[in-house]
């Protein structure tokens, strides 16, 4: 994960130094063979979905994917991130016992208190997702601090995504990116990583990085063809992120 150093002004300009490339999270993995085809790519996180979704998998399948990651040949082994929406602690315990996730991503209305309990119980990285309507633009920058302040000591990353009425996230559509700066500002001030998801694909991810400099990007449908992960699109996405 990137570590960003603030120049004291709170802005993301040329005085802000990035120590490493933008992190890449490829989400919604279901197939072992697809994951094996990615084994030489510089990917930082592999996401598996346990919430209701067409990409939903069971814990035993996640364990199979984790076994592939343990044999990863690239310099850095990606971390395995599990995506949940309003899970119970019992559900998390059941999955963790089998899949041994590195990251628990909470994509619902989980409270700061619950996030803290998750981190304390499992000792994993905890990502908290916030979802925005795709057509709504930012109006009050102070909303970011109001929303995020309670999470500052209990999460490792904030992930911004587009709201989907059916599943909460994973809509494949972008939200209004003018929301990002207020959340990025807060993330820098508190030393917490900022990831962006929602409608990303090889053709627009460079624009996002150049204009908003997130610590990481998260993609699923944008690297699929007919609902299946496409290694050519994944490769193009990763190359453009790391070069940007």
C-alpha positions, -999 to 999 in steps of 0.1 A, spaced: 0 0 0 13 35 -8 24 58 19 19 94 11 38 122 27 20 155 32 40 188 25 20 205 53 -4 222 29 -29 194 28 -28 194 -10 -20 167 -35 4 186 -57 40 181 -70 53 186 -35 36 155 -23 59 125 -28 47 90 -35 70 62 -23 55 35 -45 32 30 -74 -6 31 -70 -19 -2 -55 -41 -24 -77 -69 -45 -64 -86 -70 -88 -119 -79 -73 -145 -105 -78 -122 -134 -85 -139 -168 -87 -118 -190 -108 -85 -206 -99 -73 -208 -135 -80 -171 -141 -60 -163 -110 -31 -185 -122 -30 -166 -155 -23 -134 -135 6 -148 -115 33 -126 -131 14 -93 -128 23 -67 -102 -11 -69 -84 -14 -58 -47 -48 -72 -37 -71 -100 -49 -107 -95 -39 -132 -122 -33 -169 -114 -27 -189 -131 1 -218 -107 -1 -248 -113 -23 -235 -108 -59 -232 -127 -91 -195 -129 -81 -202 -144 -47 -181 -174 -36 -179 -197 -6 -151 -198 19 -137 -231 5 -133 -216 -29 -115 -186 -14 -92 -210 3 -84 -225 -31 -76 -191 -44 -54 -184 -14 -34 -215 -21 -26 -202 -56 -15 -169 -40 9 -188 -18 28 -199 -49 28 -164 -65 60 -159 -85 60 -121 -88 81 -101 -63 52 -94 -39 24 -118 -31 -10 -101 -34 -31 -99 -2 -64 -117 -2 -93 -93 5 -128 -105 14 -158 -83 6 -187 -84 30 -219 -63 34 -232 -59 69 -219 -93 81 -223 -107 115 -192 -115 136 -202 -152 133 -202 -150 95 -167 -134 96 -154 -160 120 -167 -188 98 -150 -174 67 -118 -166 84 -114 -200 98 -113 -215 63 -100 -187 40 -75 -168 63 -81 -135 47 -55 -107 48 -81 -79 44 -117 -76 55 -135 -51 33 -168 -39 48 -191 -26 21 -224 -19 40 -235 3 68 -210 -10 93 -204 13 123 -169 24 134 -175 3 166 -180 -28 145 -149 -21 123 -129 -17 155 -142 -51 168 -133 -67 135 -98 -54 136 -93 -64 172 -108 -99 167 -89 -109 135 -59 -86 133 -64 -81 95 -64 -49 75 -98 -34 75 -111 -15 45 -143 6 49 -162 13 17 -184 43 11 -208 43 -18 -222 74 -37 -251 77 -61 -236 78 -96 -253 111 -107 -248 131 -75 -221 157 -72 -203 169 -42 -219 198 -23 -202 201 11 -166 192 15 -171 191 53 -192 160 48 -161 140 44 -146 147 78 -180 143 94 -184 109 79 -148 97 83 -136 110 116 -152 81 136 -133 56 115 -98 71 118 -85 47 144 -102 15 133 -96 12 95 -66 9 73 -82 22 41 -112 40 29 -127 29 -5 -150 51 -25 -174 33 -48 -206 39 -67 -238 29 -50 -258 0 -64 -294 -4 -52 -292 -42 -56 -258 -51 -40 -246 -18 -25 -215 -16 -47 -200 -32 -77 -223 -13 -101 -197 -10 -129 -205 28 -130 -185 58 -120 -196 82 -93 -189 120 -95 -151 122 -91 -153 157 -77 -162 141 -44 -127 126 -42 -106 156 -31 -123 161 2 -119 124 11 -83 124 -2 -75 154 20 -88 137 51 -70 104 42 -36 123 39 -41 141 72 -49 109 90 -24 86 73 -50 63 59 -50 49 24 -77 60 -1 -89 36 -28 -113 44 -56 -136 19 -73 -167 22 -95 -167 20 -132 -129 18 -136 -114 3 -167 -82 5 -187 -95 35 -207 -102 58 -177 -79 47 -149 -50 69 -160 -72 100 -159 -83 91 -124 -47 87 -112 -34 118 -129 -62 140 -116 -68 126 -81 -38 105 -71 -55 78 -50 -34 53 -31 -51 24 -48 -77 15 -74 -102 -14 -73 -116 -30 -104 -140 -58 -112 -164 -55 -141 -140 -32 -160 -117 -61 -166 -144 -86 -177 -158 -97 -210 -193 -112 -209 -191 -114 -171 -158 -133 -170 -124 -119 -160 -104 -112 -192 -66 -115 -187 -59 -91 -216 -80 -64 -199 -65 -71 -165 -30 -68 -180 -38 -36 -197 -54 -22 -165 -24 -31 -144 1 -17 -169 -17 16 -171 -20 20 -134 16 12 -127 28 34 -155 6 63 -146 
